[in-house]
Amino acid sequence: MSREVYNGLTTTLLFGSLVALGLAAAYLIAGIVGWRGPYRKQRLFRFGICLAAFPICVAVQQSLLYHVYLPRLGRATKRIIKERHYASSIVQVGDQAPSFSLTDTDGRDFVLDDLRGKVILVNFFATWCGPCLLELPHVQEIWDKHHNNSQFALIVIGREEATEIVSEFRLKQGYTFQMAPDPERIAYSLYASELIPRTYLIGADGKICFSSAGFDEEELAALKSEVARQLRSIR
């Protein structure tokens, strides 16, 4: 359903609900005024019909919104994000993950090449990014589940963020995974040209086995499954 069709139907239904409510009020008043007249039952019957039509029109409009228009809009939005994701990605699933070196908020070096042979989760975010803030608790869940596995590593990288900002954000949010700033987009630019949050899962062979952009619960579920699958494959 296009926006134009939805807007047209919504306008018609809401206008119809107001007309029904107005007629219901008119028939009720007429019924009360002519209570002893011959048309009392007829007017009260029409009052009941019009009164019932009001919530029906509203319910149909709400049903169109939540069961037709918004799901279709959501699918269209996901498609656009996936297209932008692909177009702005410098590396794709199956490519060798580019190596980078960053210093985390605790002053430790994170060198991707030093972790070859492990399953590595790399997430790019920004402290001002709403979808990033929704995604990071899920990243924490992944870390909580697998941080004791010596074959797993995780780094969350603040794109165009200073060390102090990322450090303060990590402390405030209570995240326990490793975080590092990337103020000059040095690491980020090896993987993409735009869009955050971005998540890459790198297999033990050093190749990207999962990639996503934006916050999507279905994608996160797929990521969690892929992390577990990759870790099982190197036991």
LINMOJO-V229509 format. One line per field, one symbol per residue. phi: phi as a letter, one per 40 degrees, with the letter a starting at -180 (. if undefined). psi: psi as a letter, one per 40 degrees, with the letter a starting at -180 (. if undefined). burial: 1 if it has 16 or more other C-alpha atoms within 10 Angstrom, else 0. A space follows every 10 residues. Layout:
BEGIN
phi=???
psi=???
burial=???
END
This chain:
BEGIN
phi=.ccccccccc cccccccccc cccdcccccc cccbdcccbd ccccccdccc cccccccccc ccccccbbcc dccccccccc ccccdccccc bbdhccccca bbbcccgccb bcccbdgbcb bbbbaacccd dccccddccc cccdcbcccc cbbabbbccf bcdccccccc cccgcbccba cbcbfccdcc babagacbbb bbcccgbcba aabgcacccc cccdccdccc cccbc
psi=hidddddddd dddddddddd dddddddddd dddfdeieed dddddddddd dddddddddd ddddddecdd dddddddddd dddddddehd iiheihhhii hihaeeeihh hddeeieihh hhhhiieehd dddddddddd dddddedehe ehihhhhhhf iidddddddd ddefieihii igdefdddee didihiihhh hhideeihei hiiihhdddd dddddddddd ddee.
burial=0000010001 0011011101 1111011101 1000000001 0011111001 1011001100 1001100010 0000000000 1000110011 1110001000 0101100001 0100110111 1111110000 1110110011 0110011000 1111111111 1010011001 0000001111 1100101100 1101011111 1111011111 1111100001 0010011001 10000
END
